[in-house]
Amino acid sequence: MSKSDSTVVLRQLPIVVGSLAGTLLLVNRLLTPESLLTGWQSRSDAVGVVISAVLVLTGLLWQRVQPKPPEAVMLDGEEGFELASDLPEGVKTELAWASHLLLTNTVTKSIAIWYDRRVLLRRGVLGTNSQIEPGAIVKRVLETHKPVYLVKLDLYPGKVEFDYLPLNTQGVICQPIGSKGVMVLGANAPRSYTQQDETWIEGIAEKLADTIERTLQPS
């Protein structure tokens, strides 16, 4: 059983136990003849009903306080690693290092890095389109130099511009790299990046920008 499955079971356990106990108390009371009822049993039944109600209420509160985590999907596409062959070795190493960290330490499943009108890297689960044509969202990131986090990609009409990611990508972060580039990260679950993830991704992008801008000649 996965950790998420265990959490779901624990959240529902008080509701199940409380409902079952309340039902058994009711059945027991209905099957007991009036002549055999005692004050002690009546008091016990009342306490049992209160306890059952508290258990059910606790379970309902847990459902609200601990919402069900977003469902992850299996992204459509093949695993791959594409790196521009004419890059200096230092840049290749930096890109490989950064993409590996993102794929292994965050929910990121697909990465595309575009810089100065060319694709430098695609890694993870790849989309069918190998070319990146910046759309309205990516252009806004390039103009403002501020990241954009699309928490649930299906909600945004502009999702069509991310055809270089798997078609069923659930969440996307567009992180600027310097003034000429952008790193696009795709996740397999909506609302899955934390604030700490976003801060860490920003730091990696700044490191990449420093390496790329010092190494690549402007075109």
N, C-alpha and C positions, 0 to 999 in steps of 0.2 A: 504494500500500500504506500502511495506517495505521501509526502508531507502535506500537500494540499488536500488529499482525500481524508487524511487523518483529522485535519482541522475541521472539515465539513462534518464528519461524524461526531466530533466533540461538541460542535455548536448545536447539533440536533439532539444530542443525548438527553439533556434535561427535559425537552419537550416530549420526547418519546416516553421517558420514565414517568414524568408527571401525568401524562395522559393515560398511560397504562394503569398507574396506581389509582387514579381517580375513577377509572372505569371499573376496576376490581372492587373498590369500596362501594360503588353504586350497586353493582351486581350482588355483592354480599348483603347489603342492606335490604335489597328487594327480595332476596331469597330467605331472609330471616323472619320468621313469624313474629307478629306484633307481641304475642304473649311471651316470647323469649327475649325481647329487647330489654336491656338493662341500662341504667344511667351511665354505668362505666363504658359500655359499648358505644353509646351515643356520643359521649365525650371523645372517645377514641376516633370515631368516624369523623367528628368535626375537626380534630387535629389533623387527621390524614388528608381531609379535603383541603385544608389550608396549606399543608406541605406540598400537595400535588399542584395547587394553584401557583405557589411560589416557584416550583420547578419549571412549570410551563412559562411563567412570566420571565424567569431568568433566561431560558432558552430564546425567547423572543427578543429580549434585550441584547443578547449576544449576537443575534442575527443582524441587528442594527449597528452595534458597535464594531463588530468584526465582519464587514461585508465580504462577500465571496470574491476571491481574487479573479482577475480577468482570465478568460479562457485563452490558452495558447493554441496555435494551429501549426500544422506542418506546411511550411512555405513551398509553393510550387516552383520548381527549378532544380538545377543541378549545382552541386558544390563545385567551386572553381576558384582560381587565383590568377588574375590577369594583371600584369605589371608592364608598363611601357618599357620597351627593350632599350631605348636610347638614353635612359636616365643615368646619371652618374651613380656609381656604386654606393656612395654615401647616402644618396636620396633613396635608392632602392632599399637599402638596409633599414633606414628610418621608417619608410612606408610599411615594410613588412613587419617591423617591430610594433608599430602603432596599431596596425590592423589586427595583429595577433592578440594584443592586449584587449582590444575592444570586443573581439569575438569570444574570448575566453573569460572575461571578467564582467561583462554586462549582458543584457538581454539581446544585444545586437546579433542579427543573423546574416545581414547583408550590408556590404560597404561599397560605396562608390566615391572616388575622390577626383574632382575636376579642378584643374588649375590653368589659368591663362589660355582658355579656349581649347583645352585638350584633356583627355581622360588619362590620369596617371595610374589609377588602380581600380580594380573591381575584385572583391573577394567575398567569400561566404557563399550563400545561395544566390545564384546569378539570375537576373531577368533575361528575357529573350533579346532585348535591344542592347547592343554593346556600345552604342553611342549615347552621349549625354547632350541634350539640347536644353539649356536652361530655360525653364518656364517662369511664370509670374512669381512663384514663391521663391525659387532659387535666385532670381534677379533681385528680389527685395532683400534677400540676405546679403547679396553682393553689394548692394547700394547702401544699406544701413550698417553693414558689418555687425549685425546682431543675429543670434541664432533663432530659429523657429522650430517649435516642437509641435507636431501634429499628433495629438494624443490618440486619436482614433481616425485613421486615414479615410475610412469609408464615409465619414461625415463631411469631407471637404471636396467640393467640385474640382478643385485644382489637382486632385490626386492623379489625373491622367498624365501629368507631366513627368511622373515618376515611373515611366514604362521601362526603365532600365533596372528597376527592382522587381522582385517577384510580384505577380499580379495580386496575390492575397496578403501582401504586407499589411500589418495591422497598425503600426505606429512608425513615425518617421521624425528624425531630428536632422535639420539642416544647419550645420555648424560652419561658420566662415573660417577660411584659412588665409590669414593675411587680408590683402585688399583685392586679390585676383582669383581666389579659389574658394571651394566649398566642399565639405565632407558630408555626404548623405548617408545616414545610418537607418537601416530598416529593422524593425523588431517583429516577432511573431505573436505578440500579444498587445492589446491596446492598454494605454495608461500604465505602462510597465517600467518606464524610466523614472528613477527617483531624482530628487534634487541633488543628491550626492553624485549620481551618475552624470548629470548635466554639467556639474562643476568639473568633474574629472575629464569629461569629453572636451570641455573648453580648454583645459590645460594641455591635453594631448595635441589639440589643433594649434595652439600657440607654439608648441615645440616644433611641430611639422612646418609651420609657417616660417619660423626662424631658419630651419635647415634649408628649406626650398628656396627662400628668397636670397640666402647667402650663396647658394650653389648654382641655381639655374640662371642663365643669362636672360634678360628680358627679350621677348620676341617682338 
